[in-house]
Amino acid sequence: MTHSETSTGAANDVKTLCSIIREHGAISVVDGVTSVCAMECNPDEWGIDVLVSGSQKGFMIPPGLAFLVANERAWKVYEECKHPSFYWDWKAYRKSVQADSTPFTPAVNLFCGLDKALEMIKEEGIENMNARHKRHAMALRSAIRAIGLELVVKEDKNASHSITSIYPPEGISVPDIRKTIKEDFDVLVANGQNALKDKIFRMGTLGFVCDRDVISAVGALEATLHKLGYKFELGKGVATAIKALAEG
Ligand SMILES: *Cc1c(COP(=O)(O)O)cnc(C)c1O
């Protein structure tokens, strides 16, 4: 299952789902690509059997490294598995990790970046980092509501803290919003994917993001919508974001 679902901006209740999965004797495999380093994700406490993440999202570095945590239950399944595997053979990795190494040539350049990123993560503290993502996502969500746009994920408790999906106002297209905000303000917002393409746009608060980014992105969005002819109380989104950040 996916913890923070990037195409919709929904967060799954992994803790509850894992306890149900455990009751049925199955193994849980969690995609934590946009939740690890952004939202609380506690494999031991929640009973996640396998947790996977990647370098290109919460870890703030380019793509190319994957991280995997597996508990004893998962290792038991591994031991009993009859499918041959070479590249994905965990045993080779476990053996190498114990020797502080890797079984194959790793992407050494990315390890240099990772070293710095981990230093930053340690300095901020993972709890503070999670809290920052929540604060930014909630400020963005309240700003979006304040300018009268509809959120794909209605309730805050079900929302990802990494990405927020938004419906465009009636009569204004997602490609027009994306093009204008990029050209006028150099702000990138993502389109929807597959069935949601051109139906929603997505704003990220993942990784190396600060209050200024949230305030300026909301301001850029307001100016974009104003230019495209959407009628709303100009400035209300920015004001709401600033207040939410001050209180959060
Ligand atoms: C980005 C992402 C991935 C990895 O997809 P890539 O196309 O390899 O970047 C996996 N799961 C989630 C939830 C993601 O957001």
The ligand as a Tripos MOL2 file, in Angstrom:
@<TRIPOS>MOLECULE
LIG
   15    15     1     0     0
SMALL
NO_CHARGES

@<TRIPOS>ATOM
      1 C1          7.5600    9.3320   -6.7930 C.3       1 LIG1
      2 C2          6.8880    8.1790   -6.1990 C.ar      1 LIG1
      3 C3          7.3400    6.9020   -6.4450 C.ar      1 LIG1
      4 C4          8.5080    6.6310   -7.3320 C.3       1 LIG1
      5 O1          8.1460    6.8780   -8.6310 O.3       1 LIG1
      6 P1          9.2520    7.3670   -9.6630 P.3       1 LIG1
      7 O2          8.4900    7.4780  -10.9320 O.co2     1 LIG1
      8 O3         10.2980    6.3300   -9.6430 O.co2     1 LIG1
      9 O4          9.7390    8.6830   -9.1380 O.co2     1 LIG1
     10 C5          6.7110    5.8480   -5.8330 C.ar      1 LIG1
     11 N1          5.6620    6.0530   -5.0060 N.ar      1 LIG1
     12 C6          5.1970    7.2760   -4.7370 C.ar      1 LIG1
     13 C7          4.0460    7.4170   -3.7930 C.3       1 LIG1
     14 C8          5.7900    8.3750   -5.3260 C.ar      1 LIG1
     15 O5          5.3490    9.6110   -5.0470 O.3       1 LIG1
@<TRIPOS>BOND
     1     1     2 1
     2     2     3 ar
     3     2    14 ar
     4     3     4 1
     5     3    10 ar
     6     4     5 1
     7     5     6 1
     8     6     7 2
     9     6     8 1
    10     6     9 1
    11    10    11 ar
    12    11    12 ar
    13    12    13 1
    14    12    14 ar
    15    14    15 1
@<TRIPOS>SUBSTRUCTURE
     1 LIG1         1 GROUP 0 **** ****
